Amino acid sequence: MIARSFLFVPGDRPERFDKALATQAHRVVIDLEDAVAIDAKAQARAQIAEWLRETHERVVIRVNAFGTPWHEEDVAMVRAANVRAVMVPKAEDAAQLADIAARCAEDVELIALVESVAGVVRMREIAQCERVARLAFGSFDFGVDAGIDGTGRELDYVRSQFVVESRFAGLLPPIDGVTLATGDIDAINADVLDARRFGFGGKLCIHPKQVDAVNDGFAPSAAEREWAARVLAALEANPRGAISVDGKLVDKPIVDRARRIQAA
């Protein structure tokens, strides 16, 4: 199953780490970057390293950005802890991503968090960088950098780029940015629906209340699964001839969609 929900936890709040893993979040992102004050970063890193002696399943570490004073020690901690996934903020340069990958264990996957105009312009090179497994959209930071006020229709063009470049590079569907309204379930449901229609496969979460809405919203509905089952059953019954399901001709793109739903 493709991971859909990515729940952020501040790296300087170790009492929350196990609580986050107790949720249904597919991935728990321990954040050493924006969520941690400058004077707390070293202590947060040490606390994470201690915690990771016992567990690293489902854990992603968001390190500080390439070139910052804390970046190299963050990556060294990740390697020592045998973490399997790293979220790289301010992803703008494929060479920097390759450098990070070279300093991690060979099986570590990178999630490139693209959150600037430069990152969007260079997204093709970023997506095709070896060891980058997925792209994630830092929508609010991008809006600030681009001078765009809003994260809805104003960013439709950019969201389409994420989906197209992910598909072109053979990556899993990209991860959409956060919804700030943590207690507004209608808002998170609407944002998930929009992101899924664009072709995103998951979403960044900043509160446990958002996790279930994200998991459910990106999962195929019961009706979609039933439709996919009918399509694939019809294909199995008549693998060489023209087939029709629900009064509509089924061609290869329809079969491919049915198989993706079945696999989700």
QUIBEL-V763519 format. One record per helix or strand. SS is the DSSP state (hx for helix, st for strand). FROM is the first residue (numbers start at 1). LEN is the number of residues. If there is no record, write none. Layout:
# QUIBEL-V763519
SS/FROM/LEN  SS/FROM/LEN
This chain:
# QUIBEL-V763519
st/5/6  hx/14/8  st/27/5  hx/38/14  st/59/5  hx/71/11  st/85/4  hx/94/9  st/109/6  hx/117/5  hx/123/5  st/132/6  hx/139/8  hx/153/17  st/175/2  hx/185/14  st/202/4  hx/208/11  hx/222/16  st/243/3  st/248/3  hx/252/12
